[in-house]
Every structure is written in C-alpha cells, then in structure tokens.
Amino acid sequence: MPDPVVLSPGRLKWAAVGLLFILLTGVGVWIGMTGDKFGWWIAAFFGLGILLTVVVLLPGAIYLNLTDEDFTMCTLYRYHT
C-alpha cells in the first residue's frame, strides 16, 4: 500500500439512523404525553441516540486509518493504534 487508506462511516446511512432516532423519540414523547411514564424513558433513550448520531456525523469523529506499518482506529475522538 503506497498511500495510507482512511475509511469513514457512511454519512447518508448515519443521517438515516438519526432520522429514525428522531422518529422514535417523538413516539416516546407521544406515549409519555398520554400518561404512561415508560414513554419518557423511551424518549430519553432514543434522544441519547440523536446526540450520538450528531457526534458521529462530525468530521474526524470516527475513522479507520490503514498504513503499511499499522492501523489506527478512532471512535468518538478517541484513537488506538
């Protein structure tokens, strides 16, 4: 391998996952507003998923860097070689 190869997650896929989290958070809020307290737990869980998706979509948050000598894996700005 003459040049290092940097692999990053698909932004379109993560955007779709983020939209799914938004939808499920809305369902949790709707359930919570009907009087069921379990709905608020659902909204909180999937709301954290929205935050995770936003962080993943930031540049440099997740990647895999492959070189001849080693590889570096970065997840949520923490990397390991």
Backbone hydrogen bonds, N-H to C=O, Kabsch-Sander energy under -0.5 kcal/mol:
donor,donor_aa,acceptor,acceptor_aa,energy
5,V,66,L,-2.8
7,L,5,V,-0.6
7,L,64,L,-3.3
14,W,10,G,-2.0
15,A,11,R,-2.0
16,A,12,L,-2.0
17,V,13,K,-2.1
18,G,14,W,-2.3
19,L,15,A,-2.1
20,L,16,A,-2.0
21,F,17,V,-2.3
22,I,18,G,-2.3
23,L,19,L,-2.3
24,L,20,L,-2.6
25,T,21,F,-2.3
26,G,22,I,-2.2
27,V,23,L,-2.0
28,G,24,L,-2.1
29,V,25,T,-2.4
30,W,26,G,-2.5
31,I,27,V,-2.6
32,G,28,G,-2.5
33,M,29,V,-2.3
34,T,30,W,-0.8
34,T,31,I,-0.7
35,G,32,G,-1.3
36,D,31,I,-1.3
37,K,35,G,-0.7
39,G,36,D,-1.2
40,W,37,K,-0.8
41,W,37,K,-1.0
42,I,38,F,-1.9
43,A,39,G,-2.4
44,A,40,W,-2.3
45,F,41,W,-2.4
46,F,42,I,-2.4
47,G,43,A,-1.8
48,L,44,A,-1.7
49,G,45,F,-1.1
50,I,46,F,-1.4
51,L,47,G,-1.7
52,L,48,L,-2.3
53,T,49,G,-2.3
54,V,50,I,-2.1
55,V,51,L,-2.1
56,V,52,L,-2.5
57,L,53,T,-1.9
58,L,54,V,-0.5
58,L,55,V,-1.1
61,A,58,L,-1.5
63,Y,74,C,-1.8
64,L,7,L,-2.4
65,N,72,T,-3.0
66,L,5,V,-3.6
66,L,64,L,-0.6
67,T,70,D,-2.4
71,F,81,T,-0.5
72,T,65,N,-2.5
73,M,80,H,-2.8
74,C,63,Y,-2.8
74,C,72,T,-0.5
75,T,78,R,-2.7
76,L,61,A,-0.7
77,Y,61,A,-1.8
78,R,75,T,-1.4
79,Y,77,Y,-0.5
80,H,73,M,-2.4
